[in-house]
């Protein structure tokens, strides 16, 4: 019996490589890093950090919802920002709007991303 369960939804961008949108294992759901791609067109949604963060959060919410979870179940997040110094404050205000205290543990780093301004992965505790 496989101890891992892949989670997939058409409401979030489909993987373009050898990875799942999320995996359930060990009492947690672990998402892959998701960015601001529109799940229907596959194109990057928006040109600003605000627009791209909103789309990324929608994508993450869709993956969580595919297993009956939401942002209140998230215990950890890792955020990669293309322009950490420039975009952190706007990103953080959008992120904060979607979550409630106590906020998940989070690491935010600058990263060289391909044609997007951010990527986020999350870990959620199963109910």
C-alpha positions in Angstrom: 0.0 0.0 0.0 1.4 3.4 -1.0 1.7 5.8 2.0 1.5 8.8 -0.4 -1.6 10.1 -2.1 -1.4 12.5 -5.1 -3.8 15.4 -5.1 -4.9 16.9 -8.4 -7.4 19.5 -9.5 -8.3 21.1 -12.8 -8.8 24.3 -10.8 -5.1 24.9 -10.5 -2.3 24.8 -13.1 -1.3 21.3 -14.2 2.2 20.1 -13.6 4.6 20.6 -16.5 7.2 18.1 -15.2 7.6 15.1 -13.0 5.7 16.3 -9.9 2.3 16.4 -8.4 0.2 19.4 -7.5 0.3 18.1 -3.9 1.0 14.9 -1.9 -0.7 13.7 1.2 1.7 11.8 3.5 2.3 11.5 7.2 -0.7 13.5 8.3 0.1 16.5 6.1 -0.7 17.8 2.6 2.4 19.2 0.9 1.9 21.4 -2.2 4.4 21.8 -4.9 5.6 25.3 -5.6 2.8 27.1 -7.4 3.0 30.4 -9.2 0.6 32.8 -10.9 -0.4 30.7 -13.8 -4.0 30.8 -14.9 -5.3 27.2 -14.7 -7.3 27.4 -17.9 -4.8 29.2 -20.2 -1.6 28.3 -18.5 -0.4 31.9 -19.0 1.0 34.0 -16.2 -1.9 36.1 -14.7 -0.9 39.7 -14.3 2.3 41.7 -14.4 2.4 43.1 -10.9 3.3 41.4 -7.7 -0.2 42.1 -6.3 -1.9 40.4 -9.3 0.5 37.5 -9.4 0.2 36.9 -5.6 -3.6 36.9 -5.8 -3.5 34.3 -8.6 -0.9 32.2 -6.8 -3.1 32.2 -3.6 -6.1 31.2 -5.7 -4.1 28.3 -7.1 -3.0 27.2 -3.7 -6.6 27.5 -2.3 -7.8 25.3 -5.1 -5.2 22.6 -4.4 -6.0 22.7 -0.6 -9.7 22.6 -1.4 -9.3 19.5 -3.6 -8.6 17.6 -0.3 -11.1 19.5 1.8 -8.6 21.9 3.4 -8.2 25.7 3.4 -5.7 28.3 4.5 -6.6 27.8 8.1 -5.0 24.3 7.9 -1.7 25.6 6.6 1.2 25.3 9.1 4.2 26.2 6.9 4.9 28.2 3.7 8.0 28.8 1.6 7.9 31.9 -0.6 10.3 32.7 -3.4 10.3 36.3 -4.7 12.0 37.3 -7.9 12.6 40.8 -6.4 12.7 40.4 -2.6 13.4 43.9 -1.6 11.1 45.6 -4.1 8.1 43.3 -3.8 8.1 42.0 -0.2 5.7 44.6 1.3 3.0 44.2 -1.4 3.3 40.5 -1.5 3.0 40.3 2.3 -0.1 42.5 2.4 -1.9 40.2 -0.1 -0.7 37.0 1.6 -1.8 38.4 5.0 -5.3 39.1 3.5 -5.8 35.4 2.8 -4.6 34.0 6.1 -5.5 34.5 9.7 -3.5 34.5 12.9 -1.8 32.4 14.1 -0.1 32.7 10.7 1.8 29.7 9.4 5.6 29.5 9.9 7.1 31.0 6.7 10.4 31.4 5.0 10.7 34.1 2.3 13.7 34.2 0.0 14.8 35.9 -3.1 15.1 33.6 -6.1 15.8 33.6 -9.8 12.4 32.6 -11.2 11.5 32.0 -14.8 9.1 34.6 -16.1 7.1 35.0 -12.8 7.5 37.2 -9.7 6.8 34.6 -7.1 6.3 30.9 -6.2 4.8 29.5 -3.0 4.6 26.1 -1.5 2.6 25.2 1.6 2.2 22.4 4.1 -1.2 21.9 5.7 -2.2 19.7 8.6 -4.9 17.1 7.7 -8.2 17.3 9.5 
